[in-house]
Amino acid sequence: SLHPGQARAWDSKKRIVCVLAGNQSGKTSMGPWWMWREIQRTANPNGNNDYLAVTATFPLLKLKMLPEFIRVFQTTLKLGRWYAADKIFELANPQTGELANRSTEPMWGRVIFGSAKNADSLESATAKAACLDECGQNQFRVDAWEAVLRRLSLNRGRALLITTLYNRGWLYRDVYKPWKEGNRD
């Protein structure tokens, strides 16, 4: 069950969706469910499905975002398996329920986890959606946001930005302020 702020974001058809709220307001817990819906909406049945889950730093990933994704994707929905060394969640083929033989075949789909602190680590994927957790923190720089936008550009993928608005950096200047001034595209 979603509270009114989450429901508004859930129902949004916009390409960039923000949930800007205070501490413990259910932002991070919404992320995996939103991503699952985007996977269902955008996935190619034949495979080649990449998605991004990005947070400010890898220590923050371990604290909240990753446990929520694992709880939803692996424990609750049984969608695949987590590869800690690669920071990739492999999505099982929904038609067969099978996972790839990593030595001989590509994965049907994957959620690639990255840190905004190392924006270069976000490059090279052609993603269909992205969930950005704690993107309002100082460590989540504009170069990481721009890298995510590049990864989403080919598919015109959607992004969910979930954070507290900590400062008046790129998120405030490039996303929140234009929205507040009436540019709601």
ABEGO torsion letter per residue (X at the ends): XBBAAAAAAAABABABBBBBBBBGAGAAAAAAAAAAAAAAAABBAAEGBBBBBBBABAAAAAAAAAAAAAAAAAAAAGAEBBBAAAGBBBBBBAAAGBBBBAAABBBABBBBBBBAABAAAABGBBBABBBBBGAABAABBAAAAAAAAAAAAAAGBBBBBBBBBABABAAAAAAAAAAAAGBAX
